C-alpha cells in the first residue's frame, strides 16, 4: 500500500491511497497547491486513519460514498468512487482504515 501523488492540469496535487493491486482505496477530498502540502496531508491521514471516524452517506444521485473525519474537522479522506450498496461502501472504508496506517508515501508525482 502506498500514497501516490498526482499533479492535475492546473498544477495542484492530489493524493490517493493505492493498494498492492494498483486500485485506489481512497483519495484526498480536494487538491493542494504543491507536493509538500499534499504529502503532509497524506501523512496526517496515515497517522489518524486508525482512530478517525468513517461515515457512509448517500449523495445527490442516491449512491453511497464514505468520508474519513477527525472530530471537528473537514473530511481528511473520501471514497474514490460511489457505491450502489451501503455494505460495499462500508467495506471500502474499512479497507482504507486498515491499510492507511501502514502505507508508504510515494515521493514521485504522476501527471
C-alpha positions as CSV (number, residue, x, y, z in Angstrom):
1,X,0.0,0.0,0.0
2,X,1.2,3.5,-0.7
3,X,0.0,7.1,-1.0
4,X,0.6,8.3,-4.6
5,X,0.6,11.9,-5.7
6,X,-0.9,13.2,-8.9
7,X,-0.4,16.6,-10.5
8,X,-3.6,18.0,-12.1
9,X,-3.8,20.2,-15.2
10,X,-3.9,23.3,-13.0
11,X,-0.6,22.1,-11.3
12,X,-2.3,21.4,-8.0
13,X,-1.6,18.0,-6.4
14,X,-4.0,15.3,-5.0
15,X,-3.1,12.1,-3.2
16,X,-4.6,8.6,-3.5
17,X,-4.1,5.5,-1.3
18,X,-3.4,2.7,-3.8
19,X,-3.5,-1.0,-2.9
20,X,-0.9,-3.6,-3.9
21,X,-3.1,-4.4,-6.9
22,X,-2.9,-0.7,-8.0
23,X,-6.5,0.0,-7.3
24,X,-7.3,3.2,-5.4
25,X,-8.7,2.8,-1.9
26,X,-9.3,6.5,-1.1
27,X,-8.3,10.0,-2.1
28,X,-7.9,13.5,-0.8
29,X,-11.1,15.5,-0.6
30,X,-9.6,18.3,-2.6
31,X,-6.3,19.4,-4.1
32,X,-3.2,21.0,-2.7
33,X,-1.1,23.8,-4.1
34,X,2.1,21.7,-4.1
35,X,3.6,18.3,-3.4
36,X,4.9,19.2,0.0
37,X,1.4,20.1,1.3
38,X,-0.2,17.1,-0.3
39,X,2.5,14.8,1.4
40,X,1.9,16.4,4.8
41,X,-1.9,15.9,4.4
42,X,-1.3,12.2,3.4
43,X,1.0,11.7,6.4
44,X,-1.7,13.2,8.7
45,X,-4.3,10.8,7.2
46,X,-1.9,7.9,7.8
47,X,-1.5,8.9,11.4
48,X,-5.2,9.4,12.1
49,X,-6.7,6.6,10.0
50,X,-6.9,4.0,12.7
51,X,-8.8,6.3,15.2
52,X,-10.8,8.5,12.9
53,X,-14.5,8.2,12.3
54,X,-15.8,6.9,9.0
55,X,-19.3,7.9,7.7
56,X,-21.2,6.4,4.7
57,X,-23.8,8.6,3.3
58,X,-26.0,8.9,0.2
59,X,-25.0,11.5,-2.3
60,X,-27.4,13.5,-4.5
61,X,-27.6,10.7,-7.1
62,X,-28.5,8.2,-4.3
63,X,-25.1,6.5,-4.4
64,X,-23.1,5.7,-1.3
65,X,-19.8,7.5,-0.5
66,X,-17.6,7.3,2.6
67,X,-15.7,10.1,4.4
68,X,-12.9,9.9,7.0
69,X,-13.1,12.6,9.7
70,X,-11.3,13.6,12.8
71,X,-13.7,15.2,15.2
72,X,-14.4,18.8,14.5
73,X,-12.6,18.9,11.1
74,X,-13.4,18.7,7.5
75,X,-13.1,15.3,5.8
76,X,-9.5,14.2,5.5
77,X,-10.1,11.4,3.0
78,X,-13.0,10.3,0.8
79,X,-14.1,7.4,-1.4
80,X,-12.6,7.4,-4.9
81,X,-15.9,6.3,-6.4
82,X,-19.6,5.9,-5.4
83,X,-21.1,2.6,-4.4
84,X,-24.6,1.3,-5.2
85,X,-24.9,-0.6,-1.9
86,X,-24.1,0.7,1.5
87,X,-22.4,-2.5,2.6
88,X,-19.9,-2.2,-0.3
89,X,-19.2,1.4,0.8
90,X,-18.7,0.4,4.4
91,X,-16.3,-2.4,3.4
92,X,-14.3,0.0,1.2
93,X,-14.0,2.4,4.1
94,X,-12.9,-0.4,6.4
95,X,-10.2,-1.5,3.9
96,X,-8.9,2.1,3.8
97,X,-8.9,2.3,7.6
98,X,-7.0,-1.0,7.8
99,X,-4.4,-0.2,5.1
100,X,-3.7,3.6,5.5
101,X,-1.7,3.4,8.8
102,X,1.0,1.2,7.3
103,X,1.1,2.7,3.8
104,X,4.2,4.3,2.5
105,X,4.4,7.8,0.9
106,X,5.5,7.6,-2.8
107,X,7.5,10.8,-3.2
108,X,7.2,10.8,-7.0
109,X,4.3,12.6,-8.7
110,X,2.2,11.3,-11.6
111,X,1.0,13.6,-14.3
